[in-house]
Amino acid sequence: MGKPLGNRNMGLSKSVEERALSKKMEDDQKKQPAGPAPYFHKDCISNILIWLPLESLPSSRFVCKPWYNIINSRTFIDSHFRRSESVLIFLKSVSRGRSYPYSRPDPFSMTSMPEEQGNTFSVEVALLQSNLKTVPIFGPHVTGSSSKFFIQFMEFKEGKIKVGKYNVSCLGNIRATCNGLILLDNHVKKGLIVMNPVTRKLITLPLGTLCNYHKESYGFALNHVTGDYKLVHLFRDEFEYVTCETLDLATRSWRAVNGPSFGLFNWFGHAPVSAIGALHWIPQLDNSDFIVSMEVENERFHCIPLPHRCTTHDRVIEMGGLVCFVTHEDLNIDIWNLKSVPEGIWTKQYSITKGSLIDMVPLFSLRISGDVIFRRKEDGSFHAYDFKSEVMREFEMDKERNLSSGSYLPHVNSLLSWTPSHHVSD
């Protein structure tokens, strides 16, 4: 016996409604924009992107427009900077297989360079192609070019050292670093370059007073009052006076200022340390009783007595936002901090009594963990002191054991720029 007509019509109507609903859902899905951004709040996406490895960020910003806006926003750049751990930046020789972390490389003709492979970004070729104008972030691939040095960095994680690469090459020396920016020699035109090796964005600057390379020192710091980055150039003039000139990146012009008192500086061997609103130098090769500090805002120099005479293996470093004097006392290593330049009062904060050796040279302090990184003069090994566990540990080296015979420069891999909109906020 057949089904009643009413039941057949009801079933047919239900089937039509189901097909119509299914088609509506398909049409709605087609109308949704492509990509994951519409399905998550931008804060959620930002929290995910912030954990991406450094090498993934350049390509991630081009996934979609929302991701591009997030990664280029000041909030994201600031957050990324605050969670980025310190590294050591250095130069790796291309032609001779040796590293030159803080020495002057010898420039050679651009036409005689060997061809670089892969996606290497050549600073000099980029300058030539852009007619010495600012290079866009992640600019076009440069082929058929090479430079004498690769810019690389060392990471210190979980008891191991990993060598990281920016795939950036250059002819010039790294003169100074600040907040992820580096100061380079410009061999395309006599001058200087400020560059972020992560974003590959750079600008050219005029060269200061010409002098012997071993008779000058460059400092690089952020003026927290004006929000502008400043270069400080100390050099010994023809009359053997130490003279000073400064350059604000906002104006890109050098200006002479009153230098330190006569006789304070005997050498410029150690790069200055930026902390507590000033740059700080150890002015003697050995047995220095004081440091020389210059306040970045008012450009005044101060001679600050040290709590102990500085010896060959002692250094001044930045640690937790303060200036710290790391000195060897017999078999111990004492750490004194300075909170204010005008007051010039040192306070003893730590004393390392376990695992310290006389030839351990303090290099820098990790921003996140707070560990102090040392390097032994005898064998070039790297060590970290953990203040929580009070243990000195030696790092396992990457494949390239002997990366350098000299010193490295502390650095932070960041997305920051020199423009006010990209400055890290207080």
Residue pairs with C-beta under 8 A, 6 or more apart in sequence:
32 38
34 64
35 63
35 64
35 66
35 67
36 45
37 45
37 64
37 66
37 67
42 66
42 70
45 66
45 67
45 70
46 70
46 75
46 76
46 79
49 57
49 60
49 67
49 70
49 71
49 76
50 76
50 79
50 80
50 83
52 60
54 164
54 198
54 413
57 71
57 80
57 198
57 415
58 138
58 198
58 199
60 67
60 71
61 67
61 68
61 71
61 72
62 68
70 76
71 415
74 421
74 422
74 425
76 415
77 414
77 415
77 416
77 422
77 424
78 424
78 425
80 414
80 415
81 179
81 180
81 412
81 414
81 415
81 416
81 424
82 424
83 368
84 180
84 367
84 412
84 413
84 414
85 155
85 156
85 157
85 366
85 367
85 368
85 369
85 412
86 364
86 365
86 366
86 367
86 368
86 410
86 411
86 412
87 153
87 154
87 155
87 156
87 164
87 410
87 411
87 412
87 413
88 101
88 153
88 154
88 363
88 364
88 373
88 408
88 409
88 410
88 411
89 101
89 151
89 152
89 153
89 174
89 177
89 182
89 197
89 408
89 409
89 410
89 411
90 99
90 100
90 101
90 102
90 151
90 152
90 153
90 154
90 174
90 403
90 404
90 408
90 409
91 99
91 100
91 101
91 105
91 149
91 150
91 151
91 152
91 170
91 173
91 174
92 99
92 149
92 150
92 151
92 152
92 403
93 99
93 100
93 105
93 148
93 149
94 114
94 146
94 147
94 148
94 149
94 150
94 169
95 114
95 148
98 405
99 403
99 404
99 405
99 406
100 149
100 173
100 404
100 406
101 174
101 404
101 406
101 407
101 408
101 409
102 173
102 174
102 271
102 406
102 407
102 408
102 409
103 173
103 406
104 173
104 185
104 213
105 148
105 149
105 171
105 172
105 173
106 148
107 148
107 171
107 172
107 187
108 148
108 171
110 124
110 125
110 128
110 145
113 145
113 146
113 147
113 148
114 146
115 144
115 145
115 146
116 122
116 145
116 146
116 147
116 169
118 167
119 141
119 167
120 142
120 145
120 146
120 150
120 167
120 168
120 169
121 139
121 142
121 166
121 167
121 168
121 169
121 200
122 142
122 145
122 146
122 147
122 168
122 169
122 170
123 147
123 168
123 169
123 170
123 171
123 172
123 184
123 193
123 195
123 202
124 145
124 147
124 170
124 171
124 187
124 188
125 142
125 145
126 135
126 139
126 142
126 200
126 202
127 135
127 186
127 188
127 189
127 193
127 202
127 204
128 188
129 142
130 139
132 188
132 189
132 204
134 201
134 202
134 203
135 200
135 201
135 202
136 201
137 199
137 200
137 201
138 199
138 200
139 200
145 169
146 169
147 169
147 170
147 171
148 169
148 170
148 171
149 169
149 170
149 171
150 165
150 166
150 167
150 168
150 169
151 166
151 168
151 169
151 170
151 174
151 182
151 197
152 163
152 164
152 165
152 166
153 163
153 164
153 166
153 411
153 413
154 161
154 162
154 163
154 164
154 403
154 408
155 161
155 162
155 163
155 164
156 366
156 371
156 373
156 382
156 384
156 395
159 393
159 395
159 396
160 395
160 396
160 398
161 382
161 395
161 396
161 397
161 398
162 398
163 398
163 400
163 403
164 413
166 197
166 198
166 200
168 197
168 200
170 184
171 185
171 187
172 184
172 185
172 186
172 187
172 193
173 184
173 185
174 182
174 183
174 184
174 409
175 183
175 184
175 185
175 192
175 218
175 220
176 182
176 183
176 218
176 219
176 220
176 231
176 271
176 272
176 409
177 183
177 220
177 409
177 410
177 411
178 220
178 221
178 222
178 229
178 274
179 222
179 412
179 414
179 416
179 424
180 196
180 198
180 411
180 412
180 413
180 414
180 415
180 416
181 194
181 195
181 196
181 220
181 229
181 416
181 417
181 418
182 194
182 195
182 196
182 197
182 411
183 192
183 193
183 194
183 218
183 220
183 231
184 192
184 193
184 194
184 195
185 192
185 193
186 192
186 193
186 204
186 205
186 207
189 204
190 207
191 204
191 205
191 206
191 207
192 204
192 205
192 206
192 207
192 208
192 231
193 202
193 203
193 204
193 205
194 202
194 203
194 205
194 229
194 249
194 418
195 201
195 202
195 203
196 202
196 414
196 415
196 416
196 417
198 413
198 414
198 415
199 415
199 417
201 417
203 249
203 252
203 418
205 231
205 247
205 249
205 252
206 247
206 252
206 253
206 254
208 231
208 233
208 235
208 245
208 247
208 254
209 233
209 235
209 237
209 243
209 245
209 254
211 235
211 236
211 237
212 236
214 268
215 235
215 236
215 268
216 233
216 234
216 235
216 236
216 268
217 233
217 234
217 235
217 268
217 271
217 272
217 281
218 231
218 232
218 233
218 234
219 231
219 232
219 233
219 234
219 271
219 272
219 274
219 279
219 294
220 229
220 230
220 231
220 232
220 274
221 229
221 230
221 232
221 274
221 278
221 279
221 296
222 228
222 229
222 230
222 274
222 296
222 423
222 424
223 229
223 230
223 248
223 296
223 297
224 277
224 296
224 297
224 426
225 297
226 248
226 250
226 297
227 420
227 423
228 248
228 249
228 250
228 420
229 248
229 249
229 418
230 246
230 247
230 248
230 249
230 296
231 246
231 247
231 249
232 244
232 245
232 246
232 272
232 279
232 294
232 296
233 244
233 245
233 246
233 247
233 254
234 242
234 243
234 244
234 259
234 260
234 265
234 268
234 281
235 242
235 243
235 245
236 242
236 243
236 265
237 243
241 259
241 262
242 259
242 260
242 262
242 264
242 265
243 256
243 259
244 256
244 257
244 258
244 259
244 260
244 294
244 299
244 301
245 254
245 255
245 256
245 257
246 254
246 255
246 257
246 299
247 253
247 254
247 255
249 418
257 299
258 299
258 301
259 301
260 283
260 292
260 294
260 301
260 303
261 301
261 303
264 283
264 290
264 292
264 303
265 281
265 283
265 292
266 283
266 284
266 285
267 283
267 284
267 285
268 281
269 285
270 281
270 282
270 315
270 316
271 407
271 409
272 279
272 280
272 281
273 279
273 280
273 316
273 317
273 318
273 323
274 280
274 296
274 318
275 318
275 321
275 322
275 323
276 321
276 322
276 323
276 338
276 339
276 340
276 341
277 295
277 296
277 297
277 341
278 293
278 294
278 295
278 296
278 302
278 323
278 341
279 293
279 294
279 296
280 291
280 292
280 293
280 316
280 323
281 291
281 292
281 293
282 288
282 291
282 310
282 315
282 316
283 290
283 291
283 292
284 310
286 310
286 311
286 312
287 309
287 310
287 311
288 306
288 309
288 310
289 305
289 306
289 309
289 310
290 303
290 304
290 305
290 306
291 303
291 304
291 306
291 310
291 316
291 325
292 301
292 302
292 303
292 304
293 301
293 302
293 304
293 323
293 341
294 300
294 301
294 302
295 302
295 341
302 341
302 342
302 344
304 338
304 341
304 344
305 344
306 325
306 327
306 346
307 325
307 327
307 336
307 346
307 348
308 325
308 327
308 329
308 334
310 325
310 327
311 327
311 328
313 328
313 358
313 359
313 360
313 361
313 377
314 325
314 326
314 327
314 328
314 362
315 325
315 326
315 361
315 362
315 363
316 323
316 324
316 325
316 326
317 323
317 324
317 326
317 362
317 363
317 364
317 365
317 372
317 410
318 324
318 364
318 365
318 410
319 335
319 337
319 365
319 370
319 372
320 337
320 365
320 370
322 337
322 338
322 339
323 337
323 338
324 335
324 336
324 337
324 338
324 349
324 365
325 335
325 336
325 337
325 338
325 346
326 333
326 334
326 335
326 362
326 372
327 333
327 334
327 335
327 336
328 334
328 356
328 358
328 360
329 351
331 353
331 356
331 357
331 358
332 351
332 352
332 353
332 356
333 351
333 352
333 356
333 360
333 362
333 385
334 348
334 350
334 351
334 352
335 348
335 349
335 350
335 351
335 352
335 372
336 346
336 347
336 348
336 349
337 346
337 347
337 349
338 344
338 345
338 346
338 347
339 345
339 347
350 387
352 385
352 390
352 392
354 390
354 391
354 392
355 383
355 385
355 391
355 392
355 393
356 385
356 392
357 376
359 376
359 377
359 378
360 374
360 375
360 376
360 383
361 374
361 375
361 376
361 377
362 372
362 373
362 374
363 373
363 374
363 375
363 407
363 408
363 410
364 372
364 373
364 410
365 371
365 372
365 373
366 372
366 373
366 384
367 412
369 386
370 387
371 384
371 385
371 386
371 387
372 384
372 385
373 382
373 383
373 384
374 382
374 383
374 384
374 385
374 392
375 381
375 382
375 383
376 383
380 402
380 404
380 405
381 394
381 395
381 397
382 394
382 395
382 397
383 392
383 393
383 394
383 395
384 392
384 393
384 395
385 391
385 392
385 393
386 392
386 393
414 424
415 422
416 422
416 423
416 424
